[in-house]
Each structure stands twice: as structure tokens, then as C-alpha cells.
């Protein structure tokens, strides 16, 4: 167990009945005067270039990072008289993927995990091989951690402690939140790998531990950010969440503390151009440039300032001291990749549903 103090959060839009999306359009001021289009005749007034529009559909937790990244990209894109206006939507990752499939025309999808991009690809909206990009399309990393109250009054140090009787634990809904699936994968994987009270390699024992923890989850929010906001309002004794959520909260003055379990999963967050919509809008060049920008040193440093682990090796080395490595840090491929994990854990009747059955009335089932 590694313990540190932690941080943040803003409100978020919610995916409710039908499709209710809140888009916020903005054009961040990035220095310099108005840009102009082609040269006008001598003496004629110069006309500002028409700005291009780019719509970003993202999961909720990196919202603060994008508040810096979007203006930084806009400044770069403005070279040569171009301008861009961003439209943004932030939802739980699974909800965002379904919104895009249902008609929310995002040019770029920045989601929590690969299966949510796969949902969009299956619908025929992503046609290119997004994994062929640097770092297999992943732009940020994090780990699953536990957030606790100041002073850790409940003595929570690892996954087994979350199964103690009488605790109130927060984790979101796996049907809407990518973070929730990462949380389940972290606990289940740590148990299978022999780093909890469960016997190594014993699926039934891992499921039993997961069920005991879910018994202490009284309500499952739609997304990780919503869970964190409830935790900040005083709900719960502990929260299972992204490391970056806790770090950002601490930056904002929150006094909760961060517990890094000795065994946890490496979160990998992918980004892809939504080809169908980008081509429809005539924004493919802009969308490709934006996705490429997310892998640059400048964007990676911004991500790191908001608690996200960079994928660019040189930037990761710069900030390594701020991100402890757990004794057993594993990735999803060590659990059979997402396809295997879906079958063994998240499909109907698999380990997650069995764990909900063990939890009984403790957890609110999705």
C-alpha cells in the first residue's frame, strides 16, 4: 500500500432519457490579433477567416485538462490565418459512446477505455484503424486507487478493507461508466493475481471478494465524476476511482487522501477520429491534427498537470516522481484483454452479475 494526500471536480452533464446532451461551445482567447483570409484588393477591408468547428465527445474525468489543451491547440492551428471553435460534451464513457452512436456528431471521441471506441466502430462510424496511431491510440494513463477521508479514520489500506462491514463505498455504474469497469477490473485482477485474501487464480474467490465490496456500495452513479462529487459532498467512507480524479481534487483544496493498493490496474485512455462525422462535417484534417496534437510534449505536460500519467516517454520521465508505481501494476492484456474480460466478467451471468447477487440488497444493480 502506498498512501498520499489528494483533490477537485466540476459538475458534469448527464445522459438521461433519450439523448440529452449539454454542449458548451467556446473559443478560448489565445493571443494575437484577428486572423485574415486571402489577401483582399488594395484598400479593401480584410475579412476574418471563417473558423472551423470541431466537436469533442469525451469522458468526464479529463475535463479540466481539456480546458487548457483546446486553447493550446487553437493557438497552434491559428498559424496561417486559421481558427477553430470547439464544441464539447462530457459524459460517462459508456454513455458518451452510446450518445455518439445515437446521433451526437462528435468529430473526435476521447473515452475511458477501448470497448467504448469499439461500440462506435461497430456502428460503422469509426472506419480507420485508430490503434495504428502512436501508443496504440492511447493518449493518457492512470491507475485505479481508493480515496478516503482525512486521517483515514476507517483504516482502509487495500482492497480487502473495502469489504469491512458497515462501510459505505462509492463506485459508479458499469453500464454507463468506463471508470466503473476499470474499478471492477482492478479488484478482480488483484484477486486473481493473489494480492488479496482471495486465492490466486480462483475466479469464484475473486467474485466473492468483489461481491463483498459491492455489498457496501449503496448507490451507483452514472459516471466517475458524479461519484467524486458525491464523495466531496460528504457521501461515503471511501471511493474507488481514477488516481487523476483524486489528484485534481487535492489541487482544488479537497482534503481527502489517496490510497494506492499494492495491486491495481493500469488505466489506458484512447482517442480516435469519428470518421463518419468528421467526413460529413469536412473536418477530417482538423480532427486528425487535433488527435496528433494530443500526443505532443505540450499536450502531454498539460495532461500531467491534471493527474494523468503521460504516455510520451520523455514527459513520463519528467513527472515520474509524482506517480508512484504499485508493487503489482498490471494491464488489461494480462487479464485476457478486453474481449476476454468482457466474457469472463461483464457479460450477462458472468462474474460481475454473480458478484451483484452476492452483494444482495447492498448494491443498487444497474
N, C-alpha and C positions, 0 to 999 in steps of 0.2 A: 504493500500500500504506500502510495506517495500522497502527501497532503499539501495543499496550498490554499491560500485565500483567493476569493474572486469577485462580480458584475453587470448588467444592462437591460434594456429592451424597450422596444417601441410597440405600439399597437399594430395589429395586422388585420387585413381584410379576411373575410370568411367565405368559404364556398358553401352556400346554403341552397335550399330547394331550387331546382333548376340550375340556372347559371347566373350567379350574382357576383360580378367581379368589380372591384374598385380599382380603377386605373388612375394613376397620378401622372400627368404629363408635366415635364419640366424641361427647361433649357437652362442649365447652370451657367452662370457667368464665368468665363474662363480667360479674361484679359483680352487686350487688343480691341481695335475698333470694329465696325461693321465690315464684313467681307463683301466683295462685289463679284458680279458675274463677268461675262465677256466685256471687253472694252467697248465703251459707247463712243459715238461720234464726238469730235471735239466740241466742247461747250454743252453737250447733253448731260443731264444728271445721271449719276451712276446708280444702277439698281442693285439692291442686295440680292445675293443668290438665294434661291428658294431652298429652305432647309429640307433635308431628307428626314423621314421618320423611321425610327426603329423601335419595335415593341419587344420588351424583355418579359418573359414569364419565368419567374424564379420561385424557389422555395424560400421560406421566411427567414431563416437564421442569418444569411449574409446581407440582409437589407442595409445595415449601416455601412458595410464595406462598399456596396454599390453606390452609396451616396457620394463617395469620393471617386470611385472608378469611372462612373459615367461622365462626370465633368472632365476627368483627365483624358478620356478617350475623345471627347468632343473637341478638346483643345488640339489634340493631335490631328484629328480629322479635318479641322478647320484650315489646315495648311492648303493653300491653293484656292481659297475662297469658298470652301465647302462648309456646310453646317449640318448639324443633326439635332433633332428633337427626340427625346426618349419618352416612351410610354412604358410604365412599369406595373406589374401585378405580382404580389407576393402572397402565396398560399402554401399550405402543407404540400409537400412534394407530390404525393399521390393525387391530391385534389387538383393541383396545377396541371398535372399530366392529363387528367380527365377533362379539365376545362379546355385545354388546347385541342384535344380530340373532338370535343363537343362544339368547337367553333370559335374559341378565343384565339385570334390570329396572331400569335406570338411569332416573331421572326427568329428569336433565339430562346431556347429553353435551358435554364441553369437550374438543375434539380439535385436532389439529395443523393440519389442512387441510380444505378444502371437500369433496373427494371422499369422505372418510370419513363426513361427515354425509350425503352423497348415498347412501352404502351403506345407512344406516339409513332414509333417506327412501324409497328404492326398496323396502325391505321393508315399507313401509306404517306404520312406527312413528312417523315424523315426518310429520304431515299439514298443519301450518301453514307459512306462508311465513317461515322463520326469517331470510331475507335482508332482510325488511321491517323488521327492527329497526334501531336506530341503528348507523351504521358497517357496514351490511350484515351484521350479526350477528357481526362481528369484535370481540373484546374486548382482544386484545393483539397486538403485533407484535414481530418480532425480525429478525435478518439471519443469513445463513449465513457462518460465519467458519472460520478454521483455528486450532487450538490447538497450540502447540509447547512443547518442553522449555525450562527456564530458560536464558536466553542464546541461544536459537535456534541450537543447535550445527550443525544441518543446513542453515542458511541458507535457510529457507523464507519466501518473501515474497509469493507469489501462486500461482494455480492450477497454472501450468506446473511449478513447483518440486516439486509432489507426484508428478510423473511421473518424477523422477530415479531412476535405477537404484539398487537397494539400500535404498530407503526402506520403512518399514513404516507404512502409513496405516490409520487406523480410520474406518469409516463403517458404519452399520447396514444392515439388510436392507430393500429397498424393498417387499417383500411383507408386512412386518409393521410397519414404522416410517414414520410421516409425515415425521419428520426426514430419513430417508434419501432420500425423494422430493424434499424441499426441497434437499438437498445436490446431488443429480443435476441438478435444475433450475438451480441456481446455476452449476454448472460448464458445463453445456450452453448456458445462456443467455449467459454471459460469452463463451464461444467464438463463438457465432453473432453476437454484437454486436461482435466484432472486438477484444476486450480480452484475448486470449490469443495464443499462437503460431498458432492456427488462423485460417484466412482467414475474414473476416466473411461471414456468410450461407451458409457451406459446411457442410451437415449432415454430410457424410462426414468432414470435418476435425474438427468438434466431437465426433463419435462416436469418432474415433481418439484424441483427447486424453482423453476420458472413459475409454476402454479402457486407455490407458497408466496412468492413475491407479488404476483398478480392479485392474490387474495388481499393484500394491503393497499391495492390501488382502488380507490373508491369511485373515481371518475376518470374517464379517458378523454382528453381534449382532442380537438381536430388536428392540432399541429404542435411542434416543439416550442414555438414561441409563445403560444397560448398557455401551455403548461408552465413555462417560465414566468409569465406574467402572473399567473395564479400563485405560484410559489412566492413571488415578490409581494403579493398581497397578503401573505401570511398563511396560505393554504399548504398543508403538508409538512411532514418532518424531513423529507428527502425528495429529491428529484433525480431521475435518470435522464441524461441529456447530453448534448454535444459539449465538448470542452470549450469551444469558442463561445457558446452561449453564456457559460459561467464567467469566462474571462471578460467578455464585453460588459456584462452586468457589474462586475467589480470595477471596471473603468468608470462606470456611471455612479459609483458610490455605494452599490449594494454590499452588504456585509456578510453575505453567505460565503461558505467555504467550499473548496473543491477537493474531492477525494478521487484519486486515480486508483482504481482497482489494480491488483497485481497482474491480472489477466484481462485484457479488453481488446476490442476490435479496432482496426484502422479504418476510419470512415474515408471514403473516396467519392468526391462530388464531381459529376460530369457536366459538361456543357455541349450543346450541339445546335447547329443551324436547323431550323424547322423549314426544310427545303420547300415544301408545298406553299407555305405562306410567304416566305422570302421571295420566291419566284413570282407569286401572284402580285406582291407589292413592288416588284422591281428593285428589291433591296438586298439582293444576294451579295454584291460586292461589299456593301456596308456591313452586312451581318458576318460575312467571312472575316472582314478586317477586325470587327469587334471581338469575335471569338479568338482570333490570333493575338489580339492585344491583351487578353486575359492571361496569357502565358508569358508576358514580358516581365522584366525585372521590376518595372514601375508598378504594374498591377499586382504582382506577387507581394511586393512590400506593403501595399495597401491592405491586401487580404491579411497579411501577418499582423498588422496593427489592430485588427479586429478579431484576433484569437484563432484565425485559421492557419493551419500549417501549410507553408508553400510547397509546391511540387518542383519548382525550379531549384536544382541542387545548390547553386551558389547563394540563393536567398535563404534556403533552408539552413545552410551552414551559418549564415549571419545571425539567425534568430534561434539557433539550436538550444541555447542556454535557457530560453523561456519555455521550452516544451519538453518536459521530462519523458523519457522512454520507459514505459512499464516493463517489469521483468519478463512478461509474456505478452508481446504485442503481435496479434495475428491478423490476417486479412481474410476476406470472404472466400478467396480461392482455396484456402486451407479448410474450408467447411464444405467444399464441393461446388464453389461458385454460386451465383445467384439462382441459376436453374436448379441445381441440386438442393439448395437451401429452400427454395420455394416448395419443392416437392416434399422435403422431409419436415419442414416447419410450418410453412404458411398456407399450403393448400388445405381445402376443407377436410376436416378429420385428422389432420397431421398434428404435430407436437403442440403448436400454439393453441389449437382448438381443445386439445386434451388438457393443456395447462389451464385454460379457462374453466374447464369442467372441474378440475382440482380446486381452482380458486373459489368455485361456488358463487355465493352472493357477494363475495368481497369485491370483485371487479365488475365494472359495467361492460358487458360484452359489446363488441361493435355490431 
